[in-house]
Amino acid sequence: MKHSPKNLLFFALLFSAAAFSEAPLDSRLAVLDPVINEAIAQQQIPGAVLIVGHDGLVVYRKAYGSRAIEPRGEAMTLDTVFDCASMTKVLATTPAIMQLWEQGKFRMSDPVAKYLPEFGQNGKQDITIRQLLVHYSGLAPDLDLTKPWEGKETAYRMAFEAPPVWAPGAAFIYSDINFEVLGALVERLSGESLDQYAEKHVFGPLGMKQTRFLPPPSWQSRIAPTDEDEKHHMLRGVVHDPTARRMGGVAGHAGVFSTADDLAMFAQALLDGGRGVLTPATIAKMTAPQQPVNGTALRGFGWDIDSPLSSNRGELLPVGGYGHTGFTGTSLWIDPATKTYIVLLTNAVHMNALPTKEKGSAISLRTKAVNWLIDNGVTAAPVCCSRALTSGSAITLLIAALSRVAISIGSARGPKNPAHSVKSKSGISVASATVGVSGDSGERLAVEIASILTLPLCTSGTAPG
């Protein structure tokens, strides 16, 4: 199907009554619209949903472009459901693990094999739960997909049998296996399946009614399609990640679907101290650097702080915020110091469905932004009032969020290696733990967002549920 390159901007005014009350947005932020639409016109992304929250209020909330372009065009809407991909690690698995830790079920320094004896083989007997959470276990980026296999139990067996490819604790290697094992640990310690646990103890209590593994058929029309599977069937409501798909759609590393509104509620809950799902002390521990003392990649428990995956966010961003991305083109960044969060959701991998296959990169939605800021002498500055984002804080926060999205979206541009040969889905080299990222077009989005947010935002907004 031939798709017109003409920009499509769709602004939905139907707010979710359960999560948001209607309120005006700052008109000065409309400068974001043409920049995002240009990325759409350049076929880097089909569309996007952006929510910026500050000081307990939603100060910007908008949908852009198209939810689908193949097999037919559909407008993006605010209630679009996205495949969150690796954001599952921090939306479901990490909160579950931290809850079980709060309950005294384990210590972070405990060997995984203490609770999953099957894991303690082939040199993994001393790998700790902490090392899985911060990606310093030495395990390979993913399970071997070059051979046919199906089922969650098969995946667990493969993960338990897999030998480390690097000395545990010696290097940062972003690994889906880490969180597949953590998903198994949640199930073993709780007696519940991961999807049931997340719904009962995380999503449900936070009121995230549009977030779950295995979305029901009634959501189908609102779900953003991703890419074709190995049989050239368009994936829509079925997890994009091939390992999670073989596991039945529920895995510790991928499988959660959600909306921007629900992720805004999740982010605000963390800023508010957990809202009963986690304690403030646990959130502080979870989002502080937890990597080994000799580790150069700063990782919290599950969350990214300052690692190779966030290297192109630039030098201006102070350590203190935390976030995560998803391979499909999703991103969340939270900064407690300024009480700000940024949710940017796209289904960039859907551009791979176009005949040319030379699409699906929003990597330019970022590093250029940092360079532009440095070239123009922008430096960090404190927040001057409770309801205003000043230059340094707002700029660095937005760059943080958008830079992380570029990593995952940029990785999605090329063909995905089904095996864990040289680089993982995140672009991390198994041997050197370095990042391979290219592209520059989408970074202009971060430039415009950062520049407009040098102005104080209006004090009005909408409060997440």
N, C-alpha and C positions, 0 to 999 in steps of 0.2 A: 504494500500500500504506500503510495507516494504521499508524503506529509508536507504541507505547506510550511516554509520557513518563517512565515509571518508570526510576529509575536502574539501570544495569547495571554491576556491578563484577566483573571477571573477573581473578583473580590466578593467573598461570601459574607453576608450580614446576619446569617442565622447563628446565633450563639447557643452554646449548650447551657441550658438553664441550670443544670446540676453543677456546672463547673465555673461558669462565668456570668456576670451581669453586664448588661450593655453599657458602654461608656465610650466617649470620644477618644480617638487616638491623636497623637501629636502630628499635625499635618506636615511638619518639617521633615518627618521621617519618610515622606512620600518620595524622597530622592532615591530611596532604595528600589523603587519600582522599575525604573528604566534599566537599572544595572542588572537586576535579576532577569528582567525580560530580555536583555541582550544576551545573557548566558543561555537563555532558552532559544533565542533566535539562532545562536551559533551551534545549536544542537549539542550543547554540553550536558544539559539536563532537560527533561521534559517539563518540569515544573517544580514547585517547592511550596512548603508551608513554613513560615517563620514566626516564632513567638519570642519576644524579649520581655522578661519580667524583671522588675526592680522594686525593692523595698516592699514586697508583698503585693504589688500590683502588676498587672499585665499592661505594659506601655506600648507594645506593638504586636499585632496579630494579623497575619494576612496570608492569603493563598495566591499563588501565581501559576500561570501556564496550564499545562495539561497533566492530568493524572495518567492518561494512557494515550499512546499514539498508534499502537498496534494491538489488535487488528483494525481498530477504529479509534478516532479521537474522542477523548472525554475531558471535560474541564476539571482542573484541580479544585477541590473544595476543602474547607477548614476541617471537615470531619473525615478526611481521607485516612484510611488505615494503612500503615506502612509496615513492611517487613523490617524489623529493627536489627536483624542480623546480629553482629557481635555485641551490640548494646545489651543483648540478653544477659551477658556476663555481669553487668552492673544493675540491671533492672530486676532480675530474678535470682540468679545464683549467688551473687555476693550478698544481697540482703538476707537470703536464707541462711547462708553460712554464718553471717554475723549474728543473726538471731540465735542460732544453735550455740555459738560461742558464748553469747550472753547467758545462756541457760546452763553453762558449765559442761556442755557435752564433750568438749575437747579443749586443748591448748594449742595455740598457733605453732608452737615448737614441736608438737607431737609428730612422729612419723605417720604418714598416711596409712602405712601398712598396719598400724595399731588398730585401725577401724576397718580397713579394707585389706585383709591379709593377702588376698590374691594379687594386690598391687606390688607387694614386696619381693619381686623376682627380677632377675636380669639387671642387678645393680641399682635397684630403686628402693631398697629397704630403708635407707636413711633420708629419703626425700620427705620434706615436711609439708604440712598444710600451708604454712606461710610461703614456702617456695612456689607452690602452685598458684597462690593468689597473686603473687608479684611477678610471675613469669620468669623465675630464676631456677626452675626445676631441672633444666637441661633437656627436657623432652622435645621431640620434634614438633614442628608447627601443626601437623595434622596427621590423621590416620591415613594409611595407604588406600587410595581409591583406584588404583590401577587394576585391582582384582575385584570381581563381583562379591558382594556380601550385603546382607540386610539384617536389620534388627538392632534394638538397643543393647540387648545382652551380648550380641556379637561384637558391637562396638566397645562395650566395657571390657570384654575379654581381650580384644586387640590392644586397648589402652593399658590394661594391666600387664600384658606380656611385652609391651614395647620397651626396649632398652633406651637409656638416655643417649642423646647424640652429643652431649656436652656435659662436662662435670657439673653436677648439681651445685648451685650457688655461685658458679663461676662467671656466668654471662646471662644477659637478658635476651631471651628468645621468646618472642610472642607465640604462644602455643595454644591452639584450641584443645589439645589433649588435656592440658591443665584443667580446663573448666569442664570438660567431659567427665573427668575423674571427680571434680568437685560436685558435679551434679549427682554422680553415683554416691558420693559421701552424704549429701543431703538426704537422699533416699534411704541409705542405710541407717543413719542416725535418727531420722524422723519417722520412718515406717510409712511414708507417703511418697507417691510419685512426685517428681519435680514440678510438673504442671499443677497438680492438686495442691502441693505445698505453697507455691507462689500465689495461687488464687486465694487460698484460705488465709495466708499469713502476711501477704504483701499487697497484692493488687486490690483485693476486697476491702481490707481495712482502710486503705487510702482512697477508696471511692473511684478507682481506676476501672470503670465499667467497660471501657473500650480497649482493654489490654489483656492479652492472654496468648498462650500457645494454642495451636490448632483452631484458628478462627472458624466460626460456624458459617454455614451456607448463607445465612441472612446478612452477613457482612460483605458478601462477595462483590456486590456492585460498588462498594466504597473502597475496596482494597486496591492499592496501586500495584499494577503488575510489575514484575521484575524482568526476567530474561527467559529465553527458551531453555528447556531442559535438554538432556542428552538425546531425547527423541523428538526434539523440535516442537514441543508443546509449551505454550506460554504459561509461565508460572504465575498464578494469581490466587492468593490464599494458601498456597503451598510454599513452605520455606525454601528460599533460594539456595542456602548453603547445602552443598551436596552431601556432606557427612550427616548433618542434622536431618536431611531428607531421608537418607537411608536408615536413620535411627527412628523414623516414624514421626518426625516433626517436633519432638521434645528432646532437647539436649541442653547441657549446661552452658554451651558456648553460643548457641543460636536457636531461633525458633519463635521468639516472642514477636507478636504484632501489636502495634499501638498507634495512637493518634498524637498529634502535637499537643492537644489540650491535656491528655492524660499525662504526657511526659512533663508538661508544665506543672501539673499537680504534684508529680513525683519530685521534681526539682524543688518546688516550694516546700514540700514536706521535709526534705533534707535541710533546707535553710532554716526551717522552723524548729529544728531539733528532733525530727523523726515522727512526730504526731502519733506516738505510741507504737510505731512499727520498729523503730530503733531508738535507743537512748541518745541524747546529745553526746555523751562520752564515747559511745560506740561510733557515732558518725565522725567525731574528731579523730579517733584512732584509725578508722577505715580510710579516711581521706588524707592522712598524713603520710610522709614518706616511710615505707616499710621494707624497702629493698635491703639486701645485705650491706654491711658497713663499707665494703669495697665496691659496691655497685654504683655505676655512673648513671644508669637509667632510673629516674625517680618514679616509683610506682607506689600507690596506696594499695590497700587490699581490693583488688579488682580495678580500681580507678587509675587513669593515667594522670600524672602530675607534670613530669618533665622528662620524657623518654625520647628515643629515636622516632617514635610515632608522632611526636609533637614538635620535632625539631624545626619545621618550617613556619612555626608561629612567630618566630623572630626573637630578638633580644629584649624587647620592651616588656614582655609579659612577666610579671613577678610570680615566683612560685608561691602557691597558696590556694589557687583554684584547682579544680579537678574536672575531668570529663571523660568521654569515651565516644568512639565512632562505630559505625556499622558498615560493612563492606558494600551494602546496597546503596549507600549514600546518605546515611542518617548520622545525626550528631547531637550531643548534649554537652554543654559546658556550664559549670556552676562556679561562682566566685563568692565565698562567704563574706569577704572583707567589704564588698559593696552591695551585698544582698541582691545579687543579680544572677540570672540564668539566661541562657540562649538555647532555644530548641530550633534546629534547622533540619528539616526532613525533606529528602528528595528520593526518588527512585532512579538515580542516574544510570544504573545498570540496564534500565529499560531501553536506553538509547542504543544498546548493542543489538537490539532487534531490528534496527534500520538496515536496509540492504547493504549500505557501504561499510557498516561495522566500525567506522572511524569516529565514534561518538563516545559519550558517557564519561567525560572528564570534567570535574569542577575544580581541579587542583589549582587553577588560576584564581579561584575564589579566595586565594590567600597569600602566599609568600611575597608577591608583589606588593601587597598591602603593607607589609612590614617595611620593605625597602622604601616604599613611598613615604611612610611616616618618618623613617630615619632621614631620608633626603630632605624632608621639609622641617626637620628639627623638632618633631613632636616628642615630648618626654612625658613620663608619668606624672600625674598630679593627684592629690587626694580628692575625695568627694567633698564638696563644699557645703552641701545641704542634704537633708535626708531624702528628698525626692528629686534629686538631680544627678545625672551622670556627667562628670566633667571629663576633660580630654583624656587624661591618662587612663583612668579606670575604665571608662566605656570603651575606648579604643582597644586596650589590651584584652578586655573580656571578649569583645566581638571577634578579634583576631584569633583568640584561643579557640573559640567554637568553630569558626570557619576554617581555620587551619587544620583542625582535626577532620573535618568533613572532607577536605581535599585529599588527605591521605587515603581514606577508604574509597572515595570516588575515583581517585586516580588509579588505585589498584584495580578497580573494576574495569578500567578501560581496555586492558589487554585480555587475551584469552586466559582463563583461569586454569592453572596447572592442576590436574586432578590428583597428582601425587605430591609428596613433599621432597622434591628434588633439590632445587637450588634456593628458591625463595618461597616463603609462605604467602598466604593470601594478603597478608599485611605488608609484604615487600621486605620482610626481615630475612637476611641471609642466615642460614642455619650456622654456618661456620663463624661469621664475623659479627653477627647481630647488628648489621648496619642497614640503613633504609635505602631503597631504590625508588625514587619518585620523580616523575617528570611532568611537564605541562605547565601552562601559565595563564590560560585565558580567564578562568573563573576568579582569579585573585582580585580582579577589579571590584568584585562585589564587596570584599572585605574593605577595600579602599574607601568606597562610598559609604558603607555603614560606619566605618571608623570616623571618617571626616564629619559626617552629619552628627554623630554622637559627641562631637566636641562641644556642641551646644547643650545647655541644660534641657532636659526633657520636661514636658508639662507635668504638673502634679496629679493630674487626673489619670485614671486607668481602670482596669478591671481586676478584680481580685479572684485568683484561682480558688477552687473549692477547698 
